[in-house]
Each structure stands twice: as structure tokens, then as C-alpha cells.
């Protein structure tokens, strides 16, 4: 053995430092991809219907209602509760679908990066 070295000990931590630097680069790349995906998702819209299409709601990626359409035949002054239920059903379904789309996109990005030891 060389001078100053003991059996069983490894010298230097350069490999660990390089691995840590690579992980940081991967995290930064993933963060950039997530920001780009979020910006793209904000431009997408999902439309859902209820009552066989008499009520439709459109929601964007910011989870804002951008359009709400009611067919004239669904408007019954004697049954406001049914109309309210149909509107809620259409809006909730559109929100569920946009959330699903968002989760799928984020999982696609974060699932692509493999961190050793994590």
C-alpha cells in the first residue's frame, strides 16, 4: 500500500459530488419542464356535459370556467334545482378532467427522472 493509505478506506469524495451535481441538473431540468407544461396546460380547455348535453361547461387549465351553455329546453322555472344540479355536474366533471390531464402531464415529467437512492 502507498504511504498514508489504510486498507479498506477509499480516497476522495469526487464521485459523490459528481452524482450530487448530476442530480441537481436533473432537478433543474425537471423544474423547467414542469413550468413549461404548466404554462401549456393553462391554455388547454376541457368541456363536459350533463343531462344528455343540455348543459355544458368548459374549464381551462387555470381551473376557471370559460364557457357555460344551457339548452333552452333545460330551463324550467318550476324546477330550478334540477338545472342547478346539471350545472354543478357539468362543472365538476370538467374540473375533474382538467385535474386528471394536469396530473398525467406532471407524472409524465417527474416519472421520467430517476434519482439513485431515492
C-alpha positions as CSV (number, residue, x, y, z in Angstrom):
1,X,0.0,0.0,0.0
2,X,1.0,3.5,-0.6
3,X,2.1,5.9,2.0
4,X,-0.7,7.4,4.1
5,X,-3.3,5.0,2.9
6,X,-5.1,2.5,5.1
7,X,-6.6,-0.7,3.9
8,X,-10.4,-0.6,3.4
9,X,-10.6,3.2,3.0
10,X,-11.4,5.0,-0.2
11,X,-9.9,8.3,-1.0
12,X,-11.8,11.3,-2.3
13,X,-15.5,12.1,-2.5
14,X,-15.4,13.3,-6.1
15,X,-17.8,10.6,-7.2
16,X,-20.4,11.6,-4.7
17,X,-20.0,15.2,-5.6
18,X,-20.4,14.5,-9.3
19,X,-23.5,12.4,-8.6
20,X,-25.0,15.2,-6.5
21,X,-24.2,17.7,-9.2
22,X,-25.9,15.5,-11.8
23,X,-29.0,15.2,-9.6
24,X,-29.2,18.9,-9.2
25,X,-29.0,19.3,-13.0
26,X,-31.8,16.7,-13.4
27,X,-33.9,18.6,-10.8
28,X,-33.4,21.9,-12.6
29,X,-34.3,20.3,-15.9
30,X,-37.4,18.7,-14.4
31,X,-38.4,22.0,-12.9
32,X,-38.1,23.8,-16.2
33,X,-40.1,21.1,-17.9
34,X,-42.8,21.3,-15.2
35,X,-43.0,25.1,-15.7
36,X,-43.4,24.7,-19.4
37,X,-46.0,22.0,-19.0
38,X,-48.0,24.2,-16.6
39,X,-47.9,27.1,-19.0
40,X,-49.1,24.8,-21.8
41,X,-51.8,23.3,-19.6
42,X,-53.2,26.8,-18.7
43,X,-54.0,27.2,-22.4
44,X,-56.0,23.9,-22.7
45,X,-59.7,23.7,-22.3
46,X,-61.9,20.8,-21.3
47,X,-65.7,20.7,-22.0
48,X,-68.0,18.4,-20.1
49,X,-71.7,17.9,-20.4
50,X,-74.6,16.8,-18.2
51,X,-78.2,15.9,-18.8
52,X,-77.5,14.3,-22.2
53,X,-75.8,17.5,-23.5
54,X,-78.4,20.1,-22.3
55,X,-75.8,21.7,-20.1
56,X,-72.1,22.0,-21.0
57,X,-69.3,23.6,-19.1
58,X,-65.8,24.5,-20.4
59,X,-62.9,24.8,-17.9
60,X,-59.4,25.9,-18.7
61,X,-56.1,24.7,-17.3
62,X,-56.2,27.5,-14.7
63,X,-59.4,25.8,-13.4
64,X,-61.6,28.7,-14.5
65,X,-65.0,28.3,-16.2
66,X,-64.6,29.9,-19.6
67,X,-68.0,28.9,-21.1
68,X,-71.3,27.7,-19.8
69,X,-74.1,26.7,-22.2
70,X,-77.7,25.8,-21.4
71,X,-80.1,24.5,-24.0
72,X,-83.5,26.3,-23.8
73,X,-85.4,23.1,-23.0
74,X,-83.5,22.6,-19.7
75,X,-84.7,25.9,-18.3
76,X,-87.8,25.2,-16.3
77,X,-88.8,27.9,-13.8
78,X,-90.6,25.2,-11.8
79,X,-87.5,23.0,-11.4
80,X,-84.6,25.3,-10.7
81,X,-83.0,22.6,-8.5
82,X,-82.6,20.2,-11.5
83,X,-80.9,23.0,-13.5
84,X,-78.5,23.7,-10.6
85,X,-77.7,20.0,-10.3
86,X,-76.9,19.7,-14.0
87,X,-74.7,22.8,-13.9
88,X,-72.8,21.5,-10.9
89,X,-72.4,18.1,-12.5
90,X,-71.0,19.5,-15.8
91,X,-68.6,21.9,-14.0
92,X,-67.4,19.3,-11.6
93,X,-66.8,16.8,-14.4
94,X,-64.8,19.4,-16.4
95,X,-62.8,20.2,-13.3
96,X,-62.1,16.6,-12.7
97,X,-61.0,16.0,-16.3
98,X,-58.6,19.1,-16.3
99,X,-57.1,17.9,-13.0
100,X,-56.6,14.4,-14.4
101,X,-54.9,15.9,-17.5
102,X,-52.7,18.1,-15.3
103,X,-51.7,15.1,-13.1
104,X,-50.9,12.9,-16.1
105,X,-48.7,15.6,-17.6
106,X,-46.8,16.2,-14.3
107,X,-46.4,12.4,-13.7
108,X,-45.0,12.1,-17.3
109,X,-42.3,14.6,-16.4
110,X,-41.5,13.6,-12.9
111,X,-41.6,9.9,-13.7
112,X,-39.0,10.3,-16.4
113,X,-36.3,11.2,-14.0
114,X,-34.6,8.5,-11.9
115,X,-32.7,9.6,-8.8
116,X,-30.4,6.9,-7.4
117,X,-31.0,6.2,-3.8
118,X,-34.5,7.9,-3.8
